[in-house]
């Protein structure tokens, strides 16, 4: 099936974004090196481009959902694209290295917890998801709710649960139970970095 000019232009924009992320994002370089060390065979840029963008000339190899372009804020487009690549490459590392099973609820929860903990929960996201306490909440609850680590954990927990409900179609109870079972081990698993990172233009440490 012949692809439209728009499809081809989307592919070219996606290809350019992938190349920029490979060259400029330090966290992606770390994940790719870990993939290489573990013989996960995702090092070749062309494979990554094809996986992210598909082939605009071949309908079967171009799932539309893999093209992550056209964000409303053009200034943040590359940041969002690189963030999406980090998320998926870390997931690929977990699949390759940790015996990930997509049918195992705790495995699904674990890779989401790791990704949101390492990358996603920057200050804006933490504030957006911060708990809202009513007047009946105790002083201890208010103090706890303002603790940076507790706020970060709250952010990671909520995003993991929301992701499973949206993408895996889990109900809230199933998603919450999976998150609870995976939490302690996976929240503290910071490999391959040893520290948290946030979505930033240079992929720098938090």
PyMOL CGO cylinders between C-alpha atoms (Angstrom):
from pymol import cmd
from pymol.cgo import CYLINDER

trace = [
    CYLINDER, 0.00, 0.00, 0.00, 1.45, 3.36, -1.03, 0.3, 1, 1, 1, 1, 1, 1,
    CYLINDER, 1.45, 3.36, -1.03, 2.06, 5.70, 1.87, 0.3, 1, 1, 1, 1, 1, 1,
    CYLINDER, 2.06, 5.70, 1.87, 1.10, 9.36, 1.82, 0.3, 1, 1, 1, 1, 1, 1,
    CYLINDER, 1.10, 9.36, 1.82, 3.51, 12.25, 1.87, 0.3, 1, 1, 1, 1, 1, 1,
    CYLINDER, 3.51, 12.25, 1.87, 2.38, 12.93, 5.43, 0.3, 1, 1, 1, 1, 1, 1,
    CYLINDER, 2.38, 12.93, 5.43, 3.35, 9.39, 6.48, 0.3, 1, 1, 1, 1, 1, 1,
    CYLINDER, 3.35, 9.39, 6.48, 6.78, 9.75, 4.95, 0.3, 1, 1, 1, 1, 1, 1,
    CYLINDER, 6.78, 9.75, 4.95, 7.29, 13.13, 6.58, 0.3, 1, 1, 1, 1, 1, 1,
    CYLINDER, 7.29, 13.13, 6.58, 6.28, 11.67, 9.95, 0.3, 1, 1, 1, 1, 1, 1,
    CYLINDER, 6.28, 11.67, 9.95, 8.82, 8.89, 9.49, 0.3, 1, 1, 1, 1, 1, 1,
    CYLINDER, 8.82, 8.89, 9.49, 11.57, 11.39, 8.67, 0.3, 1, 1, 1, 1, 1, 1,
    CYLINDER, 11.57, 11.39, 8.67, 10.74, 13.50, 11.72, 0.3, 1, 1, 1, 1, 1, 1,
    CYLINDER, 10.74, 13.50, 11.72, 10.68, 10.38, 13.89, 0.3, 1, 1, 1, 1, 1, 1,
    CYLINDER, 10.68, 10.38, 13.89, 13.99, 9.17, 12.44, 0.3, 1, 1, 1, 1, 1, 1,
    CYLINDER, 13.99, 9.17, 12.44, 15.60, 12.55, 13.17, 0.3, 1, 1, 1, 1, 1, 1,
    CYLINDER, 15.60, 12.55, 13.17, 14.25, 12.51, 16.74, 0.3, 1, 1, 1, 1, 1, 1,
    CYLINDER, 14.25, 12.51, 16.74, 15.64, 9.01, 17.36, 0.3, 1, 1, 1, 1, 1, 1,
    CYLINDER, 15.64, 9.01, 17.36, 19.06, 10.04, 16.07, 0.3, 1, 1, 1, 1, 1, 1,
    CYLINDER, 19.06, 10.04, 16.07, 19.06, 13.17, 18.23, 0.3, 1, 1, 1, 1, 1, 1,
    CYLINDER, 19.06, 13.17, 18.23, 18.15, 11.14, 21.33, 0.3, 1, 1, 1, 1, 1, 1,
    CYLINDER, 18.15, 11.14, 21.33, 20.86, 8.57, 20.59, 0.3, 1, 1, 1, 1, 1, 1,
    CYLINDER, 20.86, 8.57, 20.59, 23.46, 11.31, 20.25, 0.3, 1, 1, 1, 1, 1, 1,
    CYLINDER, 23.46, 11.31, 20.25, 22.42, 13.63, 23.07, 0.3, 1, 1, 1, 1, 1, 1,
    CYLINDER, 22.42, 13.63, 23.07, 20.65, 11.71, 25.83, 0.3, 1, 1, 1, 1, 1, 1,
    CYLINDER, 20.65, 11.71, 25.83, 23.15, 10.26, 28.32, 0.3, 1, 1, 1, 1, 1, 1,
    CYLINDER, 23.15, 10.26, 28.32, 20.62, 7.96, 29.98, 0.3, 1, 1, 1, 1, 1, 1,
    CYLINDER, 20.62, 7.96, 29.98, 19.75, 6.31, 26.66, 0.3, 1, 1, 1, 1, 1, 1,
    CYLINDER, 19.75, 6.31, 26.66, 23.46, 5.69, 26.04, 0.3, 1, 1, 1, 1, 1, 1,
    CYLINDER, 23.46, 5.69, 26.04, 23.72, 3.94, 29.42, 0.3, 1, 1, 1, 1, 1, 1,
    CYLINDER, 23.72, 3.94, 29.42, 20.71, 1.71, 28.71, 0.3, 1, 1, 1, 1, 1, 1,
    CYLINDER, 20.71, 1.71, 28.71, 22.00, 0.84, 25.23, 0.3, 1, 1, 1, 1, 1, 1,
    CYLINDER, 22.00, 0.84, 25.23, 25.38, -0.13, 26.67, 0.3, 1, 1, 1, 1, 1, 1,
    CYLINDER, 25.38, -0.13, 26.67, 23.65, -2.35, 29.22, 0.3, 1, 1, 1, 1, 1, 1,
    CYLINDER, 23.65, -2.35, 29.22, 21.60, -3.93, 26.43, 0.3, 1, 1, 1, 1, 1, 1,
    CYLINDER, 21.60, -3.93, 26.43, 24.80, -4.57, 24.49, 0.3, 1, 1, 1, 1, 1, 1,
    CYLINDER, 24.80, -4.57, 24.49, 26.57, -6.10, 27.51, 0.3, 1, 1, 1, 1, 1, 1,
    CYLINDER, 26.57, -6.10, 27.51, 23.61, -8.43, 28.04, 0.3, 1, 1, 1, 1, 1, 1,
    CYLINDER, 23.61, -8.43, 28.04, 23.56, -9.35, 24.33, 0.3, 1, 1, 1, 1, 1, 1,
    CYLINDER, 23.56, -9.35, 24.33, 20.08, -7.93, 23.86, 0.3, 1, 1, 1, 1, 1, 1,
    CYLINDER, 20.08, -7.93, 23.86, 20.87, -6.87, 20.27, 0.3, 1, 1, 1, 1, 1, 1,
    CYLINDER, 20.87, -6.87, 20.27, 19.24, -3.46, 20.24, 0.3, 1, 1, 1, 1, 1, 1,
    CYLINDER, 19.24, -3.46, 20.24, 22.43, -1.50, 19.73, 0.3, 1, 1, 1, 1, 1, 1,
    CYLINDER, 22.43, -1.50, 19.73, 21.99, -0.87, 16.01, 0.3, 1, 1, 1, 1, 1, 1,
    CYLINDER, 21.99, -0.87, 16.01, 20.40, 2.58, 15.48, 0.3, 1, 1, 1, 1, 1, 1,
    CYLINDER, 20.40, 2.58, 15.48, 18.45, 1.34, 12.47, 0.3, 1, 1, 1, 1, 1, 1,
    CYLINDER, 18.45, 1.34, 12.47, 16.69, -1.29, 14.59, 0.3, 1, 1, 1, 1, 1, 1,
    CYLINDER, 16.69, -1.29, 14.59, 15.75, 1.35, 17.14, 0.3, 1, 1, 1, 1, 1, 1,
    CYLINDER, 15.75, 1.35, 17.14, 14.49, 3.71, 14.44, 0.3, 1, 1, 1, 1, 1, 1,
    CYLINDER, 14.49, 3.71, 14.44, 12.44, 0.96, 12.86, 0.3, 1, 1, 1, 1, 1, 1,
    CYLINDER, 12.44, 0.96, 12.86, 11.02, -0.06, 16.24, 0.3, 1, 1, 1, 1, 1, 1,
    CYLINDER, 11.02, -0.06, 16.24, 10.07, 3.50, 17.18, 0.3, 1, 1, 1, 1, 1, 1,
    CYLINDER, 10.07, 3.50, 17.18, 8.93, 4.78, 13.81, 0.3, 1, 1, 1, 1, 1, 1,
    CYLINDER, 8.93, 4.78, 13.81, 8.15, 1.81, 11.59, 0.3, 1, 1, 1, 1, 1, 1,
    CYLINDER, 8.15, 1.81, 11.59, 8.54, 1.85, 7.83, 0.3, 1, 1, 1, 1, 1, 1,
    CYLINDER, 8.54, 1.85, 7.83, 6.25, 4.36, 6.09, 0.3, 1, 1, 1, 1, 1, 1,
    CYLINDER, 6.25, 4.36, 6.09, 6.27, 2.23, 2.92, 0.3, 1, 1, 1, 1, 1, 1,
    CYLINDER, 6.27, 2.23, 2.92, 5.05, -0.95, 4.62, 0.3, 1, 1, 1, 1, 1, 1,
    CYLINDER, 5.05, -0.95, 4.62, 1.71, -0.94, 6.42, 0.3, 1, 1, 1, 1, 1, 1,
    CYLINDER, 1.71, -0.94, 6.42, 2.47, -4.13, 8.39, 0.3, 1, 1, 1, 1, 1, 1,
    CYLINDER, 2.47, -4.13, 8.39, 5.66, -2.78, 9.89, 0.3, 1, 1, 1, 1, 1, 1,
    CYLINDER, 5.66, -2.78, 9.89, 4.35, 0.67, 10.77, 0.3, 1, 1, 1, 1, 1, 1,
    CYLINDER, 4.35, 0.67, 10.77, 2.03, 0.46, 13.77, 0.3, 1, 1, 1, 1, 1, 1,
    CYLINDER, 2.03, 0.46, 13.77, 0.71, 4.01, 14.08, 0.3, 1, 1, 1, 1, 1, 1,
    CYLINDER, 0.71, 4.01, 14.08, 1.10, 4.06, 17.86, 0.3, 1, 1, 1, 1, 1, 1,
    CYLINDER, 1.10, 4.06, 17.86, 4.88, 3.82, 17.58, 0.3, 1, 1, 1, 1, 1, 1,
    CYLINDER, 4.88, 3.82, 17.58, 5.17, 7.26, 16.01, 0.3, 1, 1, 1, 1, 1, 1,
    CYLINDER, 5.17, 7.26, 16.01, 5.57, 9.68, 18.91, 0.3, 1, 1, 1, 1, 1, 1,
    CYLINDER, 5.57, 9.68, 18.91, 5.59, 13.10, 17.27, 0.3, 1, 1, 1, 1, 1, 1,
    CYLINDER, 5.59, 13.10, 17.27, 3.39, 16.16, 17.01, 0.3, 1, 1, 1, 1, 1, 1,
    CYLINDER, 3.39, 16.16, 17.01, 3.31, 17.20, 20.66, 0.3, 1, 1, 1, 1, 1, 1,
    CYLINDER, 3.31, 17.20, 20.66, 1.39, 20.41, 21.29, 0.3, 1, 1, 1, 1, 1, 1,
    CYLINDER, 1.39, 20.41, 21.29, 4.43, 22.19, 22.69, 0.3, 1, 1, 1, 1, 1, 1,
    CYLINDER, 4.43, 22.19, 22.69, 7.03, 22.00, 19.94, 0.3, 1, 1, 1, 1, 1, 1,
    CYLINDER, 7.03, 22.00, 19.94, 9.75, 23.20, 22.31, 0.3, 1, 1, 1, 1, 1, 1,
    CYLINDER, 9.75, 23.20, 22.31, 9.31, 20.08, 24.45, 0.3, 1, 1, 1, 1, 1, 1,
    CYLINDER, 9.31, 20.08, 24.45, 8.86, 17.63, 21.57, 0.3, 1, 1, 1, 1, 1, 1,
    CYLINDER, 8.86, 17.63, 21.57, 12.37, 16.15, 21.69, 0.3, 1, 1, 1, 1, 1, 1,
    CYLINDER, 12.37, 16.15, 21.69, 12.32, 15.96, 25.48, 0.3, 1, 1, 1, 1, 1, 1,
    CYLINDER, 12.32, 15.96, 25.48, 9.08, 13.99, 25.38, 0.3, 1, 1, 1, 1, 1, 1,
    CYLINDER, 9.08, 13.99, 25.38, 10.33, 11.76, 22.56, 0.3, 1, 1, 1, 1, 1, 1,
    CYLINDER, 10.33, 11.76, 22.56, 13.59, 10.94, 24.35, 0.3, 1, 1, 1, 1, 1, 1,
    CYLINDER, 13.59, 10.94, 24.35, 11.62, 10.27, 27.53, 0.3, 1, 1, 1, 1, 1, 1,
    CYLINDER, 11.62, 10.27, 27.53, 9.43, 7.80, 25.67, 0.3, 1, 1, 1, 1, 1, 1,
    CYLINDER, 9.43, 7.80, 25.67, 12.51, 6.10, 24.22, 0.3, 1, 1, 1, 1, 1, 1,
    CYLINDER, 12.51, 6.10, 24.22, 14.08, 5.79, 27.68, 0.3, 1, 1, 1, 1, 1, 1,
    CYLINDER, 14.08, 5.79, 27.68, 10.91, 4.21, 29.03, 0.3, 1, 1, 1, 1, 1, 1,
    CYLINDER, 10.91, 4.21, 29.03, 10.71, 1.65, 26.24, 0.3, 1, 1, 1, 1, 1, 1,
    CYLINDER, 10.71, 1.65, 26.24, 14.43, 0.82, 26.20, 0.3, 1, 1, 1, 1, 1, 1,
    CYLINDER, 14.43, 0.82, 26.20, 14.44, 0.27, 29.97, 0.3, 1, 1, 1, 1, 1, 1,
    CYLINDER, 14.44, 0.27, 29.97, 11.43, -1.99, 29.48, 0.3, 1, 1, 1, 1, 1, 1,
    CYLINDER, 11.43, -1.99, 29.48, 13.36, -3.85, 26.75, 0.3, 1, 1, 1, 1, 1, 1,
    CYLINDER, 13.36, -3.85, 26.75, 16.26, -4.30, 29.18, 0.3, 1, 1, 1, 1, 1, 1,
    CYLINDER, 16.26, -4.30, 29.18, 13.93, -5.75, 31.81, 0.3, 1, 1, 1, 1, 1, 1,
    CYLINDER, 13.93, -5.75, 31.81, 12.44, -8.11, 29.22, 0.3, 1, 1, 1, 1, 1, 1,
    CYLINDER, 12.44, -8.11, 29.22, 15.86, -9.30, 28.10, 0.3, 1, 1, 1, 1, 1, 1,
    CYLINDER, 15.86, -9.30, 28.10, 17.71, -9.41, 31.40, 0.3, 1, 1, 1, 1, 1, 1,
    CYLINDER, 17.71, -9.41, 31.40, 15.13, -10.21, 34.05, 0.3, 1, 1, 1, 1, 1, 1,
    CYLINDER, 15.13, -10.21, 34.05, 12.95, -12.90, 32.49, 0.3, 1, 1, 1, 1, 1, 1,
    CYLINDER, 12.95, -12.90, 32.49, 10.01, -10.50, 32.17, 0.3, 1, 1, 1, 1, 1, 1,
    CYLINDER, 10.01, -10.50, 32.17, 6.67, -12.24, 31.66, 0.3, 1, 1, 1, 1, 1, 1,
    CYLINDER, 6.67, -12.24, 31.66, 3.90, -10.00, 30.28, 0.3, 1, 1, 1, 1, 1, 1,
    CYLINDER, 3.90, -10.00, 30.28, 1.30, -12.33, 31.84, 0.3, 1, 1, 1, 1, 1, 1,
    CYLINDER, 1.30, -12.33, 31.84, 2.75, -11.92, 35.33, 0.3, 1, 1, 1, 1, 1, 1,
    CYLINDER, 2.75, -11.92, 35.33, 1.14, -8.96, 37.12, 0.3, 1, 1, 1, 1, 1, 1,
    CYLINDER, 1.14, -8.96, 37.12, 4.13, -8.26, 39.36, 0.3, 1, 1, 1, 1, 1, 1,
    CYLINDER, 4.13, -8.26, 39.36, 6.51, -8.28, 36.38, 0.3, 1, 1, 1, 1, 1, 1,
    CYLINDER, 6.51, -8.28, 36.38, 4.32, -5.72, 34.62, 0.3, 1, 1, 1, 1, 1, 1,
    CYLINDER, 4.32, -5.72, 34.62, 4.20, -3.58, 37.76, 0.3, 1, 1, 1, 1, 1, 1,
    CYLINDER, 4.20, -3.58, 37.76, 7.94, -3.88, 38.31, 0.3, 1, 1, 1, 1, 1, 1,
    CYLINDER, 7.94, -3.88, 38.31, 9.07, -2.51, 34.97, 0.3, 1, 1, 1, 1, 1, 1,
    CYLINDER, 9.07, -2.51, 34.97, 6.62, 0.39, 35.31, 0.3, 1, 1, 1, 1, 1, 1,
    CYLINDER, 6.62, 0.39, 35.31, 7.75, 1.18, 38.86, 0.3, 1, 1, 1, 1, 1, 1,
    CYLINDER, 7.75, 1.18, 38.86, 11.38, 1.19, 37.72, 0.3, 1, 1, 1, 1, 1, 1,
    CYLINDER, 11.38, 1.19, 37.72, 10.75, 3.45, 34.76, 0.3, 1, 1, 1, 1, 1, 1,
    CYLINDER, 10.75, 3.45, 34.76, 8.62, 6.00, 36.61, 0.3, 1, 1, 1, 1, 1, 1,
    CYLINDER, 8.62, 6.00, 36.61, 10.99, 5.99, 39.57, 0.3, 1, 1, 1, 1, 1, 1,
    CYLINDER, 10.99, 5.99, 39.57, 14.11, 6.49, 37.44, 0.3, 1, 1, 1, 1, 1, 1,
    CYLINDER, 14.11, 6.49, 37.44, 12.78, 8.97, 34.89, 0.3, 1, 1, 1, 1, 1, 1,
    CYLINDER, 12.78, 8.97, 34.89, 9.24, 10.23, 35.05, 0.3, 1, 1, 1, 1, 1, 1,
    CYLINDER, 9.24, 10.23, 35.05, 8.53, 11.69, 38.48, 0.3, 1, 1, 1, 1, 1, 1,
    CYLINDER, 8.53, 11.69, 38.48, 10.10, 15.12, 38.15, 0.3, 1, 1, 1, 1, 1, 1,
    CYLINDER, 10.10, 15.12, 38.15, 8.97, 18.01, 40.35, 0.3, 1, 1, 1, 1, 1, 1,
    CYLINDER, 8.97, 18.01, 40.35, 6.05, 18.98, 38.11, 0.3, 1, 1, 1, 1, 1, 1,
    CYLINDER, 6.05, 18.98, 38.11, 4.68, 15.44, 38.10, 0.3, 1, 1, 1, 1, 1, 1,
    CYLINDER, 4.68, 15.44, 38.10, 5.22, 15.07, 41.83, 0.3, 1, 1, 1, 1, 1, 1,
    CYLINDER, 5.22, 15.07, 41.83, 3.23, 18.24, 42.48, 0.3, 1, 1, 1, 1, 1, 1,
    CYLINDER, 3.23, 18.24, 42.48, 0.46, 17.20, 40.09, 0.3, 1, 1, 1, 1, 1, 1,
    CYLINDER, 0.46, 17.20, 40.09, -0.02, 13.89, 41.87, 0.3, 1, 1, 1, 1, 1, 1,
    CYLINDER, -0.02, 13.89, 41.87, 0.55, 15.09, 45.44, 0.3, 1, 1, 1, 1, 1, 1,
    CYLINDER, 0.55, 15.09, 45.44, -2.11, 13.88, 47.88, 0.3, 1, 1, 1, 1, 1, 1,
    CYLINDER, -2.11, 13.88, 47.88, -4.79, 16.35, 48.90, 0.3, 1, 1, 1, 1, 1, 1,
    CYLINDER, -4.79, 16.35, 48.90, -5.50, 16.17, 52.63, 0.3, 1, 1, 1, 1, 1, 1,
    CYLINDER, -5.50, 16.17, 52.63, -8.68, 17.39, 54.28, 0.3, 1, 1, 1, 1, 1, 1,
    CYLINDER, -8.68, 17.39, 54.28, -8.97, 19.23, 57.58, 0.3, 1, 1, 1, 1, 1, 1,
    CYLINDER, -8.97, 19.23, 57.58, -9.39, 15.99, 59.51, 0.3, 1, 1, 1, 1, 1, 1,
    CYLINDER, -9.39, 15.99, 59.51, -5.90, 14.78, 58.57, 0.3, 1, 1, 1, 1, 1, 1,
    CYLINDER, -5.90, 14.78, 58.57, -3.48, 14.62, 61.50, 0.3, 1, 1, 1, 1, 1, 1,
    CYLINDER, -3.48, 14.62, 61.50, -0.35, 16.71, 61.86, 0.3, 1, 1, 1, 1, 1, 1,
    CYLINDER, -0.35, 16.71, 61.86, 1.71, 13.57, 61.22, 0.3, 1, 1, 1, 1, 1, 1,
    CYLINDER, 1.71, 13.57, 61.22, -0.14, 12.97, 57.95, 0.3, 1, 1, 1, 1, 1, 1,
    CYLINDER, -0.14, 12.97, 57.95, 0.47, 16.56, 56.85, 0.3, 1, 1, 1, 1, 1, 1,
    CYLINDER, 0.47, 16.56, 56.85, 4.19, 16.29, 57.64, 0.3, 1, 1, 1, 1, 1, 1,
    CYLINDER, 4.19, 16.29, 57.64, 4.43, 12.97, 55.82, 0.3, 1, 1, 1, 1, 1, 1,
    CYLINDER, 4.43, 12.97, 55.82, 2.61, 14.40, 52.80, 0.3, 1, 1, 1, 1, 1, 1,
    CYLINDER, 2.61, 14.40, 52.80, 5.23, 17.15, 52.50, 0.3, 1, 1, 1, 1, 1, 1,
    CYLINDER, 5.23, 17.15, 52.50, 8.26, 14.85, 52.69, 0.3, 1, 1, 1, 1, 1, 1,
    CYLINDER, 8.26, 14.85, 52.69, 10.07, 14.83, 49.28, 0.3, 1, 1, 1, 1, 1, 1,
    CYLINDER, 10.07, 14.83, 49.28, 10.68, 11.07, 49.33, 0.3, 1, 1, 1, 1, 1, 1,
    CYLINDER, 10.68, 11.07, 49.33, 7.06, 10.33, 50.24, 0.3, 1, 1, 1, 1, 1, 1,
    CYLINDER, 7.06, 10.33, 50.24, 5.88, 12.65, 47.46, 0.3, 1, 1, 1, 1, 1, 1,
    CYLINDER, 5.88, 12.65, 47.46, 8.14, 10.89, 44.98, 0.3, 1, 1, 1, 1, 1, 1,
    CYLINDER, 8.14, 10.89, 44.98, 6.91, 7.47, 46.07, 0.3, 1, 1, 1, 1, 1, 1,
    CYLINDER, 6.91, 7.47, 46.07, 3.32, 8.66, 45.78, 0.3, 1, 1, 1, 1, 1, 1,
    CYLINDER, 3.32, 8.66, 45.78, 4.00, 9.82, 42.22, 0.3, 1, 1, 1, 1, 1, 1,
    CYLINDER, 4.00, 9.82, 42.22, 5.61, 6.53, 41.17, 0.3, 1, 1, 1, 1, 1, 1,
    CYLINDER, 5.61, 6.53, 41.17, 2.83, 4.49, 42.77, 0.3, 1, 1, 1, 1, 1, 1,
    CYLINDER, 2.83, 4.49, 42.77, 0.02, 6.45, 41.13, 0.3, 1, 1, 1, 1, 1, 1,
    CYLINDER, 0.02, 6.45, 41.13, 1.61, 6.42, 37.66, 0.3, 1, 1, 1, 1, 1, 1,
    CYLINDER, 1.61, 6.42, 37.66, 2.26, 2.66, 37.83, 0.3, 1, 1, 1, 1, 1, 1,
    CYLINDER, 2.26, 2.66, 37.83, -1.32, 1.93, 38.87, 0.3, 1, 1, 1, 1, 1, 1,
    CYLINDER, -1.32, 1.93, 38.87, -2.75, 4.33, 36.26, 0.3, 1, 1, 1, 1, 1, 1,
    CYLINDER, -2.75, 4.33, 36.26, -0.60, 2.81, 33.52, 0.3, 1, 1, 1, 1, 1, 1,
    CYLINDER, -0.60, 2.81, 33.52, -1.74, -0.75, 34.26, 0.3, 1, 1, 1, 1, 1, 1,
    CYLINDER, -1.74, -0.75, 34.26, -5.37, 0.34, 34.35, 0.3, 1, 1, 1, 1, 1, 1,
    CYLINDER, -5.37, 0.34, 34.35, -5.03, 2.18, 31.04, 0.3, 1, 1, 1, 1, 1, 1,
    CYLINDER, -5.03, 2.18, 31.04, -2.69, -0.05, 29.03, 0.3, 1, 1, 1, 1, 1, 1,
    CYLINDER, -2.69, -0.05, 29.03, -3.19, -3.51, 30.53, 0.3, 1, 1, 1, 1, 1, 1,
    CYLINDER, -3.19, -3.51, 30.53, -6.88, -2.91, 31.30, 0.3, 1, 1, 1, 1, 1, 1,
    CYLINDER, -6.88, -2.91, 31.30, -6.46, -4.03, 34.90, 0.3, 1, 1, 1, 1, 1, 1,
    CYLINDER, -6.46, -4.03, 34.90, -9.10, -2.93, 37.35, 0.3, 1, 1, 1, 1, 1, 1,
    CYLINDER, -9.10, -2.93, 37.35, -7.88, -0.72, 40.20, 0.3, 1, 1, 1, 1, 1, 1,
    CYLINDER, -7.88, -0.72, 40.20, -7.72, -3.55, 42.74, 0.3, 1, 1, 1, 1, 1, 1,
    CYLINDER, -7.72, -3.55, 42.74, -5.60, -5.76, 40.47, 0.3, 1, 1, 1, 1, 1, 1,
    CYLINDER, -5.60, -5.76, 40.47, -3.26, -2.89, 39.55, 0.3, 1, 1, 1, 1, 1, 1,
    CYLINDER, -3.26, -2.89, 39.55, -2.89, -1.86, 43.20, 0.3, 1, 1, 1, 1, 1, 1,
    CYLINDER, -2.89, -1.86, 43.20, -2.16, -5.41, 44.36, 0.3, 1, 1, 1, 1, 1, 1,
    CYLINDER, -2.16, -5.41, 44.36, 0.46, -5.88, 41.63, 0.3, 1, 1, 1, 1, 1, 1,
    CYLINDER, 0.46, -5.88, 41.63, 2.14, -2.61, 42.59, 0.3, 1, 1, 1, 1, 1, 1,
    CYLINDER, 2.14, -2.61, 42.59, 2.13, -3.55, 46.28, 0.3, 1, 1, 1, 1, 1, 1,
    CYLINDER, 2.13, -3.55, 46.28, 3.72, -6.95, 45.62, 0.3, 1, 1, 1, 1, 1, 1,
    CYLINDER, 3.72, -6.95, 45.62, 6.44, -5.53, 43.35, 0.3, 1, 1, 1, 1, 1, 1,
    CYLINDER, 6.44, -5.53, 43.35, 7.07, -2.32, 45.26, 0.3, 1, 1, 1, 1, 1, 1,
    CYLINDER, 7.07, -2.32, 45.26, 9.91, -2.94, 47.72, 0.3, 1, 1, 1, 1, 1, 1,
    CYLINDER, 9.91, -2.94, 47.72, 12.23, -4.75, 45.35, 0.3, 1, 1, 1, 1, 1, 1,
    CYLINDER, 12.23, -4.75, 45.35, 11.50, -2.78, 42.21, 0.3, 1, 1, 1, 1, 1, 1,
    CYLINDER, 11.50, -2.78, 42.21, 11.37, 0.71, 43.70, 0.3, 1, 1, 1, 1, 1, 1,
    CYLINDER, 11.37, 0.71, 43.70, 14.85, 0.15, 45.14, 0.3, 1, 1, 1, 1, 1, 1,
    CYLINDER, 14.85, 0.15, 45.14, 16.23, -1.36, 41.92, 0.3, 1, 1, 1, 1, 1, 1,
    CYLINDER, 16.23, -1.36, 41.92, 18.04, 1.57, 40.30, 0.3, 1, 1, 1, 1, 1, 1,
    CYLINDER, 18.04, 1.57, 40.30, 20.05, -0.48, 37.78, 0.3, 1, 1, 1, 1, 1, 1,
    CYLINDER, 20.05, -0.48, 37.78, 21.73, 0.30, 35.46, 0.3, 1, 1, 1, 1, 1, 1,
    CYLINDER, 21.73, 0.30, 35.46, 22.22, 3.83, 36.85, 0.3, 1, 1, 1, 1, 1, 1,
    CYLINDER, 22.22, 3.83, 36.85, 22.48, 3.56, 40.60, 0.3, 1, 1, 1, 1, 1, 1,
    CYLINDER, 22.48, 3.56, 40.60, 20.57, 6.85, 40.91, 0.3, 1, 1, 1, 1, 1, 1,
    CYLINDER, 20.57, 6.85, 40.91, 17.38, 8.47, 39.70, 0.3, 1, 1, 1, 1, 1, 1,
    CYLINDER, 17.38, 8.47, 39.70, 17.17, 10.60, 36.60, 0.3, 1, 1, 1, 1, 1, 1,
    CYLINDER, 17.17, 10.60, 36.60, 14.46, 13.00, 35.48, 0.3, 1, 1, 1, 1, 1, 1,
    CYLINDER, 14.46, 13.00, 35.48, 13.17, 14.04, 32.08, 0.3, 1, 1, 1, 1, 1, 1,
    CYLINDER, 13.17, 14.04, 32.08, 15.48, 16.89, 31.15, 0.3, 1, 1, 1, 1, 1, 1,
    CYLINDER, 15.48, 16.89, 31.15, 16.94, 18.28, 27.98, 0.3, 1, 1, 1, 1, 1, 1,
    CYLINDER, 16.94, 18.28, 27.98, 20.37, 16.83, 28.61, 0.3, 1, 1, 1, 1, 1, 1,
    CYLINDER, 20.37, 16.83, 28.61, 19.26, 13.62, 30.29, 0.3, 1, 1, 1, 1, 1, 1,
    CYLINDER, 19.26, 13.62, 30.29, 21.18, 14.68, 33.41, 0.3, 1, 1, 1, 1, 1, 1,
    CYLINDER, 21.18, 14.68, 33.41, 20.89, 13.33, 36.93, 0.3, 1, 1, 1, 1, 1, 1,
    CYLINDER, 20.89, 13.33, 36.93, 18.23, 14.44, 39.35, 0.3, 1, 1, 1, 1, 1, 1,
]
cmd.load_cgo(trace, "trace")
